[in-house]
Amino acid sequence: MPTSFEIKRYTKRLEVKCKRLKEKAYNFKFVDDALSTIAEYKAMRLQQKINRIKYGN
């Protein structure tokens, strides 16, 4: 079973990745709508994963 430190480190890494995806989606909005939608979807799925880890569901 992972320790609380490992869980926090993993969650922090996911949050950084999610933030990058959100920024990428915003930047793609002006260039290519399809790429923006894909990046938004990936960020949304990642945020759901973060929430599951944080709140234990």
HUKACOR-V451993 format. One record per residue. N is the residue number from 1. RES is the residue in three letters. PSI is psi in degrees with one decimal (NA if undefined). BURIAL is + if it has 24 or more other ideal C-beta (glycine too) atoms within 12 Angstrom, else -. Layout:
n=N res=RES psi=PSI burial=BURIAL
n=N res=RES psi=PSI burial=BURIAL
This chain:
n=1 res=MET psi=132.3 burial=-
n=2 res=PRO psi=147.8 burial=-
n=3 res=THR psi=168.2 burial=-
n=4 res=SER psi=-33.3 burial=-
n=5 res=PHE psi=-43.5 burial=-
n=6 res=GLU psi=-39.0 burial=-
n=7 res=ILE psi=-42.7 burial=-
n=8 res=LYS psi=-41.9 burial=-
n=9 res=ARG psi=-43.0 burial=-
n=10 res=TYR psi=-42.6 burial=-
n=11 res=THR psi=-42.0 burial=+
n=12 res=LYS psi=-42.1 burial=-
n=13 res=ARG psi=-40.0 burial=-
n=14 res=LEU psi=-38.4 burial=+
n=15 res=GLU psi=-39.4 burial=-
n=16 res=VAL psi=-43.1 burial=-
n=17 res=LYS psi=-40.5 burial=-
n=18 res=CYS psi=-41.8 burial=+
n=19 res=LYS psi=-42.5 burial=-
n=20 res=ARG psi=-41.8 burial=-
n=21 res=LEU psi=-38.6 burial=+
n=22 res=LYS psi=-40.6 burial=-
n=23 res=GLU psi=-40.3 burial=-
n=24 res=LYS psi=-41.0 burial=+
n=25 res=ALA psi=-40.9 burial=+
n=26 res=TYR psi=-43.1 burial=-
n=27 res=ASN psi=-36.5 burial=-
n=28 res=PHE psi=-20.1 burial=-
n=29 res=LYS psi=-33.6 burial=-
n=30 res=PHE psi=-16.8 burial=-
n=31 res=VAL psi=-56.2 burial=-
n=32 res=ASP psi=116.3 burial=-
n=33 res=ASP psi=-36.5 burial=-
n=34 res=ALA psi=-44.6 burial=-
n=35 res=LEU psi=-36.2 burial=-
n=36 res=SER psi=-43.0 burial=-
n=37 res=THR psi=-41.5 burial=-
n=38 res=ILE psi=-45.1 burial=-
n=39 res=ALA psi=-39.2 burial=+
n=40 res=GLU psi=-41.3 burial=+
n=41 res=TYR psi=-45.0 burial=-
n=42 res=LYS psi=-40.5 burial=-
n=43 res=ALA psi=-38.9 burial=+
n=44 res=MET psi=-43.8 burial=-
n=45 res=ARG psi=-38.8 burial=-
n=46 res=LEU psi=-39.1 burial=+
n=47 res=GLN psi=-37.2 burial=-
n=48 res=GLN psi=-40.1 burial=-
n=49 res=LYS psi=-41.7 burial=-
n=50 res=ILE psi=-44.8 burial=+
n=51 res=ASN psi=-38.8 burial=-
n=52 res=ARG psi=-40.4 burial=-
n=53 res=ILE psi=-44.4 burial=+
n=54 res=LYS psi=-39.3 burial=-
n=55 res=TYR psi=6.7 burial=-
n=56 res=GLY psi=25.7 burial=-
n=57 res=ASN psi=NA burial=-
